[in-house]
Amino acid sequence: MATNKLTVLAVQTATAGERSLQKLYDGDGMYLLVDRKGGKYWRMDYRFAEKRKTLALGTFPEVSLAAARRARNQARERLRSGEDPGEIRKIAKLTAAHRAQNSFEAVAREWHKEFSATWTEHTRWKNLRILEVNAFPWIGDRVIGDVTAPELLAILRRVKDRGLLDTAHRLRQTAGMVFRYGIVTGRCERDISLDLKGALPSKQQIHYAAITDPEKFGALLRDLWAYKGAFATCCALKLSALFGLRPGELRALEWSEVDTEQKLIRIPFGKMKARRLHVLPLADQALVILAELKSLTGAGKYCFPGLQNHDRPMSENTVNAALRRLGYDTQSVQSAHGFRSSFSTLAHGSGLFRSEVVEVQLAHKHGDAVRLAYDRGDFLEERRKMMTWWADECDRMRASNG
């Protein structure tokens, strides 16, 4: 059968005219199908197992005449080998769909959607972001059951070699949760992250920079109270010292969580790292600062709204940036998170309060699971006394000049 009857010009100028469809034959079963709207489709008719079939080869101009001919010739080669090119195409599409539905990225995003409702906002962001940055670009499109331990190890080492050892460990843990979700949903058979236990150097213990000497802490407090930056930042600095909250918990504080009548802050389940309601008693000094702050930001949702977008809390770096402007190295002297260590050290060291009372104030778990289940009061009255003592102690340290 003669082939290559068409020319590029004939393809470019082809129209259906008065007909609904026009066929221009190139030979060996291939033709250009033209409709009245100007659409041009490459097709190839063939027979397989005594049945007449049609194979789509693409559309013009996305698929050129030369490319369509190559596709036709490849299909003819398959026919000569006893294969049905149409069935091979169907299988390829099904395989591609299977890969898309069962890729590491698809399973990871499904896992994230399934469980993220029980996480804090920061954890939701962090668990997805660590995968988006460090895993998806390399294994995201791989069928999860085909990912090997050496592949995962290469990703972990890439992160570790950037100086992010703790991130590499967290990535292995997060990937492990994805693989385990893949197992229970029938997409893979093993959690290969378990094969990599011990494959990375041990995690570095994080010690947040903190001043624990009363005299030096007093000097720090004087600097905080003298800070000349944005008013909301001034308040955040002072309350960082008085509260002992984690920086993320402080900056995400909402006015609906502040009860000035009961002198309490109630941070709900889902926002706290410990995944339970945290009740924070307020000393009078803290109430004064909050009252001043409410005049500025009380009309919005957040006590500390962002500078650019009031619908979001202030940047997580705001307090640390202010400390650096005051001359404190946040890596070696005092960090935003370090205020918790300052409070913990001085409260424990005072000998006035039971250890578990201090730990509950810091939203740390204390005791065994049974005790935690029944200890609903969380030593609230003792903590009221402690936070009043701490605010008074901060006043005393701030007033003392050595």
SULDA-V366902 format. One line per field, one symbol per residue. burial: + if it has 16 or more other ideal C-beta (glycine too) atoms within 10 Angstrom, else -. A space follows every 50 residues. Layout:
BEGIN
burial: ???
END
This chain:
BEGIN
burial: -----+----+--+-+-----+---+-+++++++-----+++++-+-+-- ----+-+--+--+-+--++-++--++-++----+++-------------- -+++++++++++------++---+--++-++--+++--+--++++-+--- -++-++--++----+-++++++-+++++++++----++--+++--+---+ -------++++--+--+++++-++--+----+++++++++++++++++++ ++++--++----+-+-+---++-----++++++-++--++--+---+--- -++++-------++---+++-+++-+-+-+--+++++++++++++++--- --+--++++++++--+-----------++--++--+++-++-++--++-- --
END
